[in-house]
Amino acid sequence: MIVQDVINHLEELAPLAYAEDFDNVGLLVGDKNQKITGVLVTLDTLEAVVDEAIETNCNLIVSFHPIIFKGLKKLTGKNYVERVVMKAIKHDISIFSMHTALDNALQGVNDMICNQLELTNKRILIPQSETIKKLTTYVPKNEAEALRTALFKAGAGSIGNYSNCSFNVEGNGTYKGNQDSNPTKGIKGETHTEEETKITITYAKHIESQVLKALFKTHSYEEVAYEITTIENKNQNIGIGMIGEFAEPMDETNFLNHLKTKMNTTCIRHSSLLNKKIIKVAVLGGSGSFAIQAAKANGADVFVTADLKYHDFFTAESSIILADIGHYESEQFTKNLLVAYLTKKITNFAIILSKTNTNPVKYL
């Protein structure tokens, strides 16, 4: 097995196409064709983690946070980022990061938090826009079924709980090939009329290359007429944050104690309690102040996140409880999620959970 094989498995869980634009995800260090001896999974790639990879004979580190976030102009070892990259290269260790791709995955970071808190009826808090593409193409009528089948097989035409979805209109197409053409139907230099089916089909943007490959491989025309547009519909299965419910209402103080226990934290910064029962809980691992209004709009009683600033707490405005459990604490179980996932997918070598605590924040 090579590095790319592991990447392929990880992209099934969280396609990198859905990472935020500001992020730096993917293979950050190493060769995608390198044979793997072992995989070490961590939240952050620090020097101690690279040392751990060396000790455990793992030459691929799968990290949630990217060690290279901003551009590197020099590699002199003057800071921890440069030292990590230099040590990884020296020991032929590859580093792959998922970060916001996993944040936006349906079964990613925020789903893990919901599971820890024992929430049900989970759904995405802020569905991502511009993730759905629409393909329109024109094919000879007698070839329409074969093309639809090929596009479905490539993953197109799936909408929520439905598959093999398409819209079809029959009509007549015309064309005239020039002297350099080689038409599969009709004669060059003559206007040809063909009974055609117009096929319209949607697909998730991360599979565009395989959808187009199926189109060109199956379509018989020398020049395939097609259009691709990005549609406004939001994908309810891709996006940041999540909201869920408790099976039974919970007292506010009991909820905060439940939160401390389940998220393994000794400190919670929170806004004023509202003397009401807690049923709906919104969560967003990492820095989540931007989602406060979305949590309110979705009727959450509590919003669990991290990195809230002083003035963020004022925005609760007696309508929601804001609970800051710490950045590391909100994402700490992400590496367990990845280990469990990769262990099911890969059975011929070790998937190791890093023992290094990478939390830079200490509490007295």
ZIHULIN-V642222 format. One record per backbone hydrogen bond with DSSP energy under -0.5 kcal/mol. CO is the residue of the C=O (numbers start at 1). NH is the residue of the N-H. Records with the same first field share a line. If there is no record, write none. Layout:
CO->NH + NH
This chain:
1->36
2->5 + 6
3->7
4->8
5->9
6->10
7->11
8->12
9->12 + 13
10->14
15->18
16->19
20->23
26->28 + 97
29->95
31->34
32->4
34->3
38->59 + 60
39->352
40->62
41->354
42->64
43->65
44->46
46->50
47->51
48->52
49->53
50->54
51->55
52->56
53->58
54->57
57->59
59->94
60->40 + 62
61->63 + 96
62->42
63->98
64->99
67->69
71->73
79->83
80->84
81->85
82->86
83->87
84->88
85->89
86->90
87->91
88->93
89->92
92->94
94->61
95->28 + 29
96->63
97->26
98->101
99->102 + 103
100->104
102->105 + 109
104->239
105->108
108->112
109->113
110->114
111->115
112->116
113->117
114->118 + 119
115->118
120->245
123->243
126->240
128->235
131->205
132->231
133->203
134->229
135->201
136->227
137->199
139->197
140->143 + 144
141->144
143->147
144->148
145->149
146->150
147->151
148->152
149->153
150->154
151->156
152->155
155->158
157->159 + 165
159->162
162->159
167->200
169->198
171->196
173->194
175->192
177->189
178->181
187->190
192->175
194->173 + 196
195->141
196->171
197->139 + 199
198->169 + 200
199->137
200->167
201->135
202->157
203->133
204->207
205->208
207->211
208->212
209->213
210->214
211->215
212->216
213->217
214->218
215->219
222->224
223->225
224->226
225->138
227->136
229->134 + 231
234->236
235->128 + 238
236->124
238->128
240->126
241->125
242->283
243->123
244->281
245->120
250->278
251->255
252->256
253->257
254->258
255->259
256->260
257->261
258->262
259->263
260->265
261->264
268->270
269->324
277->279
278->250
279->246
280->301 + 302
281->244
282->304
283->242
286->288 + 306
288->291
289->292
291->295
292->296
293->297
294->298
295->300
296->299
301->321
302->282
303->305 + 323
304->284
305->325
306->288
309->312 + 313
310->313
311->314 + 315
312->315
313->316
314->317
316->319 + 320
320->322
321->303 + 323
322->271 + 324
323->305 + 325
324->269
326->330
327->331
328->331 + 332
331->334
333->337
334->338
335->339
336->340
337->341
338->342
339->343
340->344
341->345
342->346
350->39 + 352
352->41 + 354
356->358
358->360
